[in-house]
Amino acid sequence: MKETHGLTVSTLNIAQMKAECGLEMECDRSGGKQQPKCPPEKREAILDAFRHFGMIEDDSSEG
């Protein structure tokens, strides 16, 4: 992330995006606490990484 997008993302942000994409997660450690949302610029970078590693489909191939 740092090299490609110049961003540092937390494991919380990655977990939030995995949940949003319906990807398998090991466990929920939030204990039901409200967590801050993933910022839009980090959201796109994480989704880009998921696409790169084949974890989600590339949206641009549709159409």
mmCIF file of the N, C-alpha and C atoms, coordinates in Angstrom:
data_MODEL
# 
_entry.id   MODEL 
# 
loop_
_atom_site.group_PDB 
_atom_site.id 
_atom_site.type_symbol 
_atom_site.label_atom_id 
_atom_site.label_alt_id 
_atom_site.label_comp_id 
_atom_site.label_asym_id 
_atom_site.label_entity_id 
_atom_site.label_seq_id 
_atom_site.pdbx_PDB_ins_code 
_atom_site.Cartn_x 
_atom_site.Cartn_y 
_atom_site.Cartn_z 
_atom_site.occupancy 
_atom_site.B_iso_or_equiv 
_atom_site.pdbx_formal_charge 
_atom_site.auth_seq_id 
_atom_site.auth_comp_id 
_atom_site.auth_asym_id 
_atom_site.auth_atom_id 
_atom_site.pdbx_PDB_model_num 
ATOM 1   N N  . MET A 1 1  ? 0.818   -1.189  0.000   1.00 0.00 ? 1  MET A N  1 
ATOM 2   C CA . MET A 1 1  ? 0.000   0.000   0.000   1.00 0.00 ? 1  MET A CA 1 
ATOM 3   C C  . MET A 1 1  ? 0.862   1.253   0.000   1.00 0.00 ? 1  MET A C  1 
ATOM 4   N N  . LYS A 1 2  ? 1.851   1.244   0.848   1.00 0.00 ? 2  LYS A N  1 
ATOM 5   C CA . LYS A 1 2  ? 2.715   2.423   0.970   1.00 0.00 ? 2  LYS A CA 1 
ATOM 6   C C  . LYS A 1 2  ? 3.412   2.711   -0.359  1.00 0.00 ? 2  LYS A C  1 
ATOM 7   N N  . GLU A 1 3  ? 3.983   1.670   -0.977  1.00 0.00 ? 3  GLU A N  1 
ATOM 8   C CA . GLU A 1 3  ? 4.702   1.849   -2.239  1.00 0.00 ? 3  GLU A CA 1 
ATOM 9   C C  . GLU A 1 3  ? 3.779   2.266   -3.374  1.00 0.00 ? 3  GLU A C  1 
ATOM 10  N N  . THR A 1 4  ? 2.661   1.577   -3.518  1.00 0.00 ? 4  THR A N  1 
ATOM 11  C CA . THR A 1 4  ? 1.757   1.784   -4.645  1.00 0.00 ? 4  THR A CA 1 
ATOM 12  C C  . THR A 1 4  ? 0.907   3.035   -4.509  1.00 0.00 ? 4  THR A C  1 
ATOM 13  N N  . HIS A 1 5  ? 0.331   3.237   -3.302  1.00 0.00 ? 5  HIS A N  1 
ATOM 14  C CA . HIS A 1 5  ? -0.628  4.318   -3.116  1.00 0.00 ? 5  HIS A CA 1 
ATOM 15  C C  . HIS A 1 5  ? -0.149  5.419   -2.179  1.00 0.00 ? 5  HIS A C  1 
ATOM 16  N N  . GLY A 1 6  ? 1.006   5.207   -1.529  1.00 0.00 ? 6  GLY A N  1 
ATOM 17  C CA . GLY A 1 6  ? 1.513   6.206   -0.593  1.00 0.00 ? 6  GLY A CA 1 
ATOM 18  C C  . GLY A 1 6  ? 0.680   6.306   0.673   1.00 0.00 ? 6  GLY A C  1 
ATOM 19  N N  . LEU A 1 7  ? -0.051  5.225   0.995   1.00 0.00 ? 7  LEU A N  1 
ATOM 20  C CA . LEU A 1 7  ? -0.920  5.217   2.165   1.00 0.00 ? 7  LEU A CA 1 
ATOM 21  C C  . LEU A 1 7  ? -0.535  4.101   3.116   1.00 0.00 ? 7  LEU A C  1 
ATOM 22  N N  . THR A 1 8  ? -0.750  4.344   4.387   1.00 0.00 ? 8  THR A N  1 
ATOM 23  C CA . THR A 1 8  ? -0.619  3.302   5.384   1.00 0.00 ? 8  THR A CA 1 
ATOM 24  C C  . THR A 1 8  ? -2.035  2.992   5.859   1.00 0.00 ? 8  THR A C  1 
ATOM 25  N N  . VAL A 1 9  ? -2.431  1.728   5.770   1.00 0.00 ? 9  VAL A N  1 
ATOM 26  C CA . VAL A 1 9  ? -3.777  1.353   6.188   1.00 0.00 ? 9  VAL A CA 1 
ATOM 27  C C  . VAL A 1 9  ? -3.698  0.442   7.402   1.00 0.00 ? 9  VAL A C  1 
ATOM 28  N N  . SER A 1 10 ? -4.697  0.546   8.258   1.00 0.00 ? 10 SER A N  1 
ATOM 29  C CA . SER A 1 10 ? -4.722  -0.276  9.466   1.00 0.00 ? 10 SER A CA 1 
ATOM 30  C C  . SER A 1 10 ? -5.414  -1.601  9.180   1.00 0.00 ? 10 SER A C  1 
ATOM 31  N N  . THR A 1 11 ? -5.180  -2.557  10.070  1.00 0.00 ? 11 THR A N  1 
ATOM 32  C CA . THR A 1 11 ? -5.859  -3.838  9.936   1.00 0.00 ? 11 THR A CA 1 
ATOM 33  C C  . THR A 1 11 ? -7.366  -3.656  10.113  1.00 0.00 ? 11 THR A C  1 
ATOM 34  N N  . LEU A 1 12 ? -7.777  -2.651  10.884  1.00 0.00 ? 12 LEU A N  1 
ATOM 35  C CA . LEU A 1 12 ? -9.198  -2.340  11.036  1.00 0.00 ? 12 LEU A CA 1 
ATOM 36  C C  . LEU A 1 12 ? -9.802  -1.968  9.688   1.00 0.00 ? 12 LEU A C  1 
ATOM 37  N N  . ASN A 1 13 ? -9.103  -1.105  8.929   1.00 0.00 ? 13 ASN A N  1 
ATOM 38  C CA . ASN A 1 13 ? -9.602  -0.703  7.610   1.00 0.00 ? 13 ASN A CA 1 
ATOM 39  C C  . ASN A 1 13 ? -9.714  -1.911  6.684   1.00 0.00 ? 13 ASN A C  1 
ATOM 40  N N  . ILE A 1 14 ? -8.729  -2.786  6.716   1.00 0.00 ? 14 ILE A N  1 
ATOM 41  C CA . ILE A 1 14 ? -8.748  -3.979  5.864   1.00 0.00 ? 14 ILE A CA 1 
ATOM 42  C C  . ILE A 1 14 ? -9.902  -4.890  6.271   1.00 0.00 ? 14 ILE A C  1 
ATOM 43  N N  . ALA A 1 15 ? -10.099 -5.077  7.574   1.00 0.00 ? 15 ALA A N  1 
ATOM 44  C CA . ALA A 1 15 ? -11.196 -5.919  8.060   1.00 0.00 ? 15 ALA A CA 1 
ATOM 45  C C  . ALA A 1 15 ? -12.552 -5.347  7.661   1.00 0.00 ? 15 ALA A C  1 
ATOM 46  N N  . GLN A 1 16 ? -12.700 -4.036  7.737   1.00 0.00 ? 16 GLN A N  1 
ATOM 47  C CA . GLN A 1 16 ? -13.959 -3.403  7.336   1.00 0.00 ? 16 GLN A CA 1 
ATOM 48  C C  . GLN A 1 16 ? -14.240 -3.651  5.862   1.00 0.00 ? 16 GLN A C  1 
ATOM 49  N N  . MET A 1 17 ? -13.211 -3.549  5.035   1.00 0.00 ? 17 MET A N  1 
ATOM 50  C CA . MET A 1 17 ? -13.400 -3.748  3.607   1.00 0.00 ? 17 MET A CA 1 
ATOM 51  C C  . MET A 1 17 ? -13.664 -5.222  3.286   1.00 0.00 ? 17 MET A C  1 
ATOM 52  N N  . LYS A 1 18 ? -13.031 -6.142  4.021   1.00 0.00 ? 18 LYS A N  1 
ATOM 53  C CA . LYS A 1 18 ? -13.324 -7.560  3.835   1.00 0.00 ? 18 LYS A CA 1 
ATOM 54  C C  . LYS A 1 18 ? -14.786 -7.836  4.145   1.00 0.00 ? 18 LYS A C  1 
ATOM 55  N N  . ALA A 1 19 ? -15.284 -7.252  5.234   1.00 0.00 ? 19 ALA A N  1 
ATOM 56  C CA . ALA A 1 19 ? -16.685 -7.440  5.613   1.00 0.00 ? 19 ALA A CA 1 
ATOM 57  C C  . ALA A 1 19 ? -17.607 -6.866  4.537   1.00 0.00 ? 19 ALA A C  1 
ATOM 58  N N  . GLU A 1 20 ? -17.263 -5.691  4.027   1.00 0.00 ? 20 GLU A N  1 
ATOM 59  C CA . GLU A 1 20 ? -18.079 -5.047  2.992   1.00 0.00 ? 20 GLU A CA 1 
ATOM 60  C C  . GLU A 1 20 ? -18.131 -5.887  1.719   1.00 0.00 ? 20 GLU A C  1 
ATOM 61  N N  . CYS A 1 21 ? -17.025 -6.550  1.404   1.00 0.00 ? 21 CYS A N  1 
ATOM 62  C CA . CYS A 1 21 ? -16.944 -7.355  0.186   1.00 0.00 ? 21 CYS A CA 1 
ATOM 63  C C  . CYS A 1 21 ? -17.439 -8.784  0.395   1.00 0.00 ? 21 CYS A C  1 
ATOM 64  N N  . GLY A 1 22 ? -17.761 -9.128  1.640   1.00 0.00 ? 22 GLY A N  1 
ATOM 65  C CA . GLY A 1 22 ? -18.238 -10.473 1.926   1.00 0.00 ? 22 GLY A CA 1 
ATOM 66  C C  . GLY A 1 22 ? -17.137 -11.511 1.941   1.00 0.00 ? 22 GLY A C  1 
ATOM 67  N N  . LEU A 1 23 ? -15.910 -11.082 2.190   1.00 0.00 ? 23 LEU A N  1 
ATOM 68  C CA . LEU A 1 23 ? -14.778 -12.005 2.243   1.00 0.00 ? 23 LEU A CA 1 
ATOM 69  C C  . LEU A 1 23 ? -14.683 -12.638 3.624   1.00 0.00 ? 23 LEU A C  1 
ATOM 70  N N  . GLU A 1 24 ? -14.090 -13.817 3.664   1.00 0.00 ? 24 GLU A N  1 
ATOM 71  C CA . GLU A 1 24 ? -13.948 -14.559 4.915   1.00 0.00 ? 24 GLU A CA 1 
ATOM 72  C C  . GLU A 1 24 ? -13.062 -13.798 5.900   1.00 0.00 ? 24 GLU A C  1 
ATOM 73  N N  . MET A 1 25 ? -13.523 -13.754 7.144   1.00 0.00 ? 25 MET A N  1 
ATOM 74  C CA . MET A 1 25 ? -12.757 -13.087 8.197   1.00 0.00 ? 25 MET A CA 1 
ATOM 75  C C  . MET A 1 25 ? -12.554 -14.079 9.329   1.00 0.00 ? 25 MET A C  1 
ATOM 76  N N  . GLU A 1 26 ? -11.420 -13.947 10.022  1.00 0.00 ? 26 GLU A N  1 
ATOM 77  C CA . GLU A 1 26 ? -11.116 -14.887 11.096  1.00 0.00 ? 26 GLU A CA 1 
ATOM 78  C C  . GLU A 1 26 ? -12.034 -14.698 12.292  1.00 0.00 ? 26 GLU A C  1 
ATOM 79  N N  . CYS A 1 27 ? -12.172 -13.481 12.773  1.00 0.00 ? 27 CYS A N  1 
ATOM 80  C CA . CYS A 1 27 ? -13.049 -13.216 13.909  1.00 0.00 ? 27 CYS A CA 1 
ATOM 81  C C  . CYS A 1 27 ? -13.292 -11.725 14.033  1.00 0.00 ? 27 CYS A C  1 
ATOM 82  N N  . ASP A 1 28 ? -14.318 -11.382 14.810  1.00 0.00 ? 28 ASP A N  1 
ATOM 83  C CA . ASP A 1 28 ? -14.648 -9.980  15.065  1.00 0.00 ? 28 ASP A CA 1 
ATOM 84  C C  . ASP A 1 28 ? -14.143 -9.625  16.453  1.00 0.00 ? 28 ASP A C  1 
ATOM 85  N N  . ARG A 1 29 ? -13.149 -8.763  16.505  1.00 0.00 ? 29 ARG A N  1 
ATOM 86  C CA . ARG A 1 29 ? -12.550 -8.395  17.797  1.00 0.00 ? 29 ARG A CA 1 
ATOM 87  C C  . ARG A 1 29 ? -13.046 -7.057  18.320  1.00 0.00 ? 29 ARG A C  1 
ATOM 88  N N  . SER A 1 30 ? -14.060 -6.497  17.672  1.00 0.00 ? 30 SER A N  1 
ATOM 89  C CA . SER A 1 30 ? -14.540 -5.180  18.079  1.00 0.00 ? 30 SER A CA 1 
ATOM 90  C C  . SER A 1 30 ? -15.319 -5.226  19.378  1.00 0.00 ? 30 SER A C  1 
ATOM 91  N N  . GLY A 1 31 ? -15.819 -6.409  19.741  1.00 0.00 ? 31 GLY A N  1 
ATOM 92  C CA . GLY A 1 31 ? -16.602 -6.525  20.956  1.00 0.00 ? 31 GLY A CA 1 
ATOM 93  C C  . GLY A 1 31 ? -17.896 -5.741  20.884  1.00 0.00 ? 31 GLY A C  1 
ATOM 94  N N  . GLY A 1 32 ? -18.404 -5.518  19.674  1.00 0.00 ? 32 GLY A N  1 
ATOM 95  C CA . GLY A 1 32 ? -19.647 -4.794  19.493  1.00 0.00 ? 32 GLY A CA 1 
ATOM 96  C C  . GLY A 1 32 ? -19.490 -3.283  19.550  1.00 0.00 ? 32 GLY A C  1 
ATOM 97  N N  . LYS A 1 33 ? -18.271 -2.797  19.720  1.00 0.00 ? 33 LYS A N  1 
ATOM 98  C CA . LYS A 1 33 ? -18.026 -1.350  19.774  1.00 0.00 ? 33 LYS A CA 1 
ATOM 99  C C  . LYS A 1 33 ? -18.151 -0.731  18.387  1.00 0.00 ? 33 LYS A C  1 
ATOM 100 N N  . GLN A 1 34 ? -18.635 0.500   18.351  1.00 0.00 ? 34 GLN A N  1 
ATOM 101 C CA . GLN A 1 34 ? -18.713 1.242   17.091  1.00 0.00 ? 34 GLN A CA 1 
ATOM 102 C C  . GLN A 1 34 ? -17.297 1.651   16.680  1.00 0.00 ? 34 GLN A C  1 
ATOM 103 N N  . GLN A 1 35 ? -16.928 1.363   15.436  1.00 0.00 ? 35 GLN A N  1 
ATOM 104 C CA . GLN A 1 35 ? -15.598 1.675   14.930  1.00 0.00 ? 35 GLN A CA 1 
ATOM 105 C C  . GLN A 1 35 ? -15.694 2.792   13.894  1.00 0.00 ? 35 GLN A C  1 
ATOM 106 N N  . PRO A 1 36 ? -14.653 3.610   13.773  1.00 0.00 ? 36 PRO A N  1 
ATOM 107 C CA . PRO A 1 36 ? -14.657 4.640   12.728  1.00 0.00 ? 36 PRO A CA 1 
ATOM 108 C C  . PRO A 1 36 ? -14.639 3.980   11.351  1.00 0.00 ? 36 PRO A C  1 
ATOM 109 N N  . LYS A 1 37 ? -15.298 4.605   10.385  1.00 0.00 ? 37 LYS A N  1 
ATOM 110 C CA . LYS A 1 37 ? -15.375 4.064   9.025   1.00 0.00 ? 37 LYS A CA 1 
ATOM 111 C C  . LYS A 1 37 ? -14.054 4.265   8.285   1.00 0.00 ? 37 LYS A C  1 
ATOM 112 N N  . CYS A 1 38 ? -13.814 3.397   7.328   1.00 0.00 ? 38 CYS A N  1 
ATOM 113 C CA . CYS A 1 38 ? -12.622 3.477   6.487   1.00 0.00 ? 38 CYS A CA 1 
ATOM 114 C C  . CYS A 1 38 ? -12.737 4.707   5.584   1.00 0.00 ? 38 CYS A C  1 
ATOM 115 N N  . PRO A 1 39 ? -11.710 5.575   5.560   1.00 0.00 ? 39 PRO A N  1 
ATOM 116 C CA . PRO A 1 39 ? -11.740 6.764   4.696   1.00 0.00 ? 39 PRO A CA 1 
ATOM 117 C C  . PRO A 1 39 ? -11.815 6.369   3.208   1.00 0.00 ? 39 PRO A C  1 
ATOM 118 N N  . PRO A 1 40 ? -12.508 7.173   2.394   1.00 0.00 ? 40 PRO A N  1 
ATOM 119 C CA . PRO A 1 40 ? -12.700 6.830   0.971   1.00 0.00 ? 40 PRO A CA 1 
ATOM 120 C C  . PRO A 1 40 ? -11.399 6.565   0.203   1.00 0.00 ? 40 PRO A C  1 
ATOM 121 N N  . GLU A 1 41 ? -10.355 7.359   0.451   1.00 0.00 ? 41 GLU A N  1 
ATOM 122 C CA . GLU A 1 41 ? -9.112  7.143   -0.297  1.00 0.00 ? 41 GLU A CA 1 
ATOM 123 C C  . GLU A 1 41 ? -8.451  5.817   0.075   1.00 0.00 ? 41 GLU A C  1 
ATOM 124 N N  . LYS A 1 42 ? -8.577  5.410   1.324   1.00 0.00 ? 42 LYS A N  1 
ATOM 125 C CA . LYS A 1 42 ? -8.030  4.117   1.748   1.00 0.00 ? 42 LYS A CA 1 
ATOM 126 C C  . LYS A 1 42 ? -8.921  2.983   1.253   1.00 0.00 ? 42 LYS A C  1 
ATOM 127 N N  . ARG A 1 43 ? -10.219 3.237   1.212   1.00 0.00 ? 43 ARG A N  1 
ATOM 128 C CA . ARG A 1 43 ? -11.171 2.239   0.730   1.00 0.00 ? 43 ARG A CA 1 
ATOM 129 C C  . ARG A 1 43 ? -10.805 1.813   -0.689  1.00 0.00 ? 43 ARG A C  1 
ATOM 130 N N  . GLU A 1 44 ? -10.594 2.779   -1.563  1.00 0.00 ? 44 GLU A N  1 
ATOM 131 C CA . GLU A 1 44 ? -10.249 2.481   -2.960  1.00 0.00 ? 44 GLU A CA 1 
ATOM 132 C C  . GLU A 1 44 ? -8.910  1.768   -3.071  1.00 0.00 ? 44 GLU A C  1 
ATOM 133 N N  . ALA A 1 45 ? -7.930  2.162   -2.263  1.00 0.00 ? 45 ALA A N  1 
ATOM 134 C CA . ALA A 1 45 ? -6.618  1.512   -2.290  1.00 0.00 ? 45 ALA A CA 1 
ATOM 135 C C  . ALA A 1 45 ? -6.723  0.053   -1.839  1.00 0.00 ? 45 ALA A C  1 
ATOM 136 N N  . ILE A 1 46 ? -7.520  -0.200  -0.819  1.00 0.00 ? 46 ILE A N  1 
ATOM 137 C CA . ILE A 1 46 ? -7.696  -1.568  -0.332  1.00 0.00 ? 46 ILE A CA 1 
ATOM 138 C C  . ILE A 1 46 ? -8.425  -2.407  -1.380  1.00 0.00 ? 46 ILE A C  1 
ATOM 139 N N  . LEU A 1 47 ? -9.459  -1.852  -1.987  1.00 0.00 ? 47 LEU A N  1 
ATOM 140 C CA . LEU A 1 47 ? -10.171 -2.578  -3.042  1.00 0.00 ? 47 LEU A CA 1 
ATOM 141 C C  . LEU A 1 47 ? -9.244  -2.885  -4.218  1.00 0.00 ? 47 LEU A C  1 
ATOM 142 N N  . ASP A 1 48 ? -8.361  -1.960  -4.547  1.00 0.00 ? 48 ASP A N  1 
ATOM 143 C CA . ASP A 1 48 ? -7.378  -2.173  -5.607  1.00 0.00 ? 48 ASP A CA 1 
ATOM 144 C C  . ASP A 1 48 ? -6.462  -3.351  -5.250  1.00 0.00 ? 48 ASP A C  1 
ATOM 145 N N  . ALA A 1 49 ? -6.038  -3.405  -4.003  1.00 0.00 ? 49 ALA A N  1 
ATOM 146 C CA . ALA A 1 49 ? -5.186  -4.514  -3.551  1.00 0.00 ? 49 ALA A CA 1 
ATOM 147 C C  . ALA A 1 49 ? -5.952  -5.841  -3.605  1.00 0.00 ? 49 ALA A C  1 
ATOM 148 N N  . PHE A 1 50 ? -7.216  -5.845  -3.187  1.00 0.00 ? 50 PHE A N  1 
ATOM 149 C CA . PHE A 1 50 ? -8.035  -7.057  -3.254  1.00 0.00 ? 50 PHE A CA 1 
ATOM 150 C C  . PHE A 1 50 ? -8.136  -7.554  -4.697  1.00 0.00 ? 50 PHE A C  1 
ATOM 151 N N  . ARG A 1 51 ? -8.336  -6.617  -5.636  1.00 0.00 ? 51 ARG A N  1 
ATOM 152 C CA . ARG A 1 51 ? -8.403  -6.993  -7.055  1.00 0.00 ? 51 ARG A CA 1 
ATOM 153 C C  . ARG A 1 51 ? -7.061  -7.555  -7.527  1.00 0.00 ? 51 ARG A C  1 
ATOM 154 N N  . HIS A 1 52 ? -5.979  -6.905  -7.137  1.00 0.00 ? 52 HIS A N  1 
ATOM 155 C CA . HIS A 1 52 ? -4.636  -7.334  -7.534  1.00 0.00 ? 52 HIS A CA 1 
ATOM 156 C C  . HIS A 1 52 ? -4.365  -8.774  -7.107  1.00 0.00 ? 52 HIS A C  1 
ATOM 157 N N  . PHE A 1 53 ? -4.799  -9.133  -5.901  1.00 0.00 ? 53 PHE A N  1 
ATOM 158 C CA . PHE A 1 53 ? -4.549  -10.468 -5.371  1.00 0.00 ? 53 PHE A CA 1 
ATOM 159 C C  . PHE A 1 53 ? -5.670  -11.463 -5.699  1.00 0.00 ? 53 PHE A C  1 
ATOM 160 N N  . GLY A 1 54 ? -6.618  -11.052 -6.550  1.00 0.00 ? 54 GLY A N  1 
ATOM 161 C CA . GLY A 1 54 ? -7.672  -11.955 -6.992  1.00 0.00 ? 54 GLY A CA 1 
ATOM 162 C C  . GLY A 1 54 ? -8.705  -12.276 -5.920  1.00 0.00 ? 54 GLY A C  1 
ATOM 163 N N  . MET A 1 55 ? -8.809  -11.438 -4.925  1.00 0.00 ? 55 MET A N  1 
ATOM 164 C CA . MET A 1 55 ? -9.769  -11.663 -3.845  1.00 0.00 ? 55 MET A CA 1 
ATOM 165 C C  . MET A 1 55 ? -11.174 -11.227 -4.248  1.00 0.00 ? 55 MET A C  1 
ATOM 166 N N  . ILE A 1 56 ? -11.266 -10.254 -5.155  1.00 0.00 ? 56 ILE A N  1 
ATOM 167 C CA . ILE A 1 56 ? -12.547 -9.801  -5.693  1.00 0.00 ? 56 ILE A CA 1 
ATOM 168 C C  . ILE A 1 56 ? -12.402 -9.630  -7.194  1.00 0.00 ? 56 ILE A C  1 
ATOM 169 N N  . GLU A 1 57 ? -13.532 -9.593  -7.885  1.00 0.00 ? 57 GLU A N  1 
ATOM 170 C CA . GLU A 1 57 ? -13.552 -9.404  -9.344  1.00 0.00 ? 57 GLU A CA 1 
ATOM 171 C C  . GLU A 1 57 ? -13.182 -7.976  -9.697  1.00 0.00 ? 57 GLU A C  1 
ATOM 172 N N  . ASP A 1 58 ? -12.595 -7.811  -10.857 1.00 0.00 ? 58 ASP A N  1 
ATOM 173 C CA . ASP A 1 58 ? -12.266 -6.485  -11.387 1.00 0.00 ? 58 ASP A CA 1 
ATOM 174 C C  . ASP A 1 58 ? -13.514 -5.922  -12.052 1.00 0.00 ? 58 ASP A C  1 
ATOM 175 N N  . ASP A 1 59 ? -14.054 -4.825  -11.520 1.00 0.00 ? 59 ASP A N  1 
ATOM 176 C CA . ASP A 1 59 ? -15.298 -4.215  -12.020 1.00 0.00 ? 59 ASP A CA 1 
ATOM 177 C C  . ASP A 1 59 ? -15.160 -3.736  -13.462 1.00 0.00 ? 59 ASP A C  1 
ATOM 178 N N  . SER A 1 60 ? -13.950 -3.373  -13.902 1.00 0.00 ? 60 SER A N  1 
ATOM 179 C CA . SER A 1 60 ? -13.773 -2.812  -15.236 1.00 0.00 ? 60 SER A CA 1 
ATOM 180 C C  . SER A 1 60 ? -13.995 -3.839  -16.334 1.00 0.00 ? 60 SER A C  1 
ATOM 181 N N  . SER A 1 61 ? -14.009 -5.133  -16.017 1.00 0.00 ? 61 SER A N  1 
ATOM 182 C CA . SER A 1 61 ? -14.202 -6.162  -17.020 1.00 0.00 ? 61 SER A CA 1 
ATOM 183 C C  . SER A 1 61 ? -15.671 -6.308  -17.407 1.00 0.00 ? 61 SER A C  1 
ATOM 184 N N  . GLU A 1 62 ? -16.573 -5.701  -16.627 1.00 0.00 ? 62 GLU A N  1 
ATOM 185 C CA . GLU A 1 62 ? -17.995 -5.761  -16.932 1.00 0.00 ? 62 GLU A CA 1 
ATOM 186 C C  . GLU A 1 62 ? -18.325 -4.773  -18.044 1.00 0.00 ? 62 GLU A C  1 
ATOM 187 N N  . GLY A 1 63 ? -19.305 -5.162  -18.899 1.00 0.00 ? 63 GLY A N  1 
ATOM 188 C CA . GLY A 1 63 ? -19.743 -4.205  -19.911 1.00 0.00 ? 63 GLY A CA 1 
ATOM 189 C C  . GLY A 1 63 ? -19.574 -4.635  -21.253 1.00 0.00 ? 63 GLY A C  1 
# 
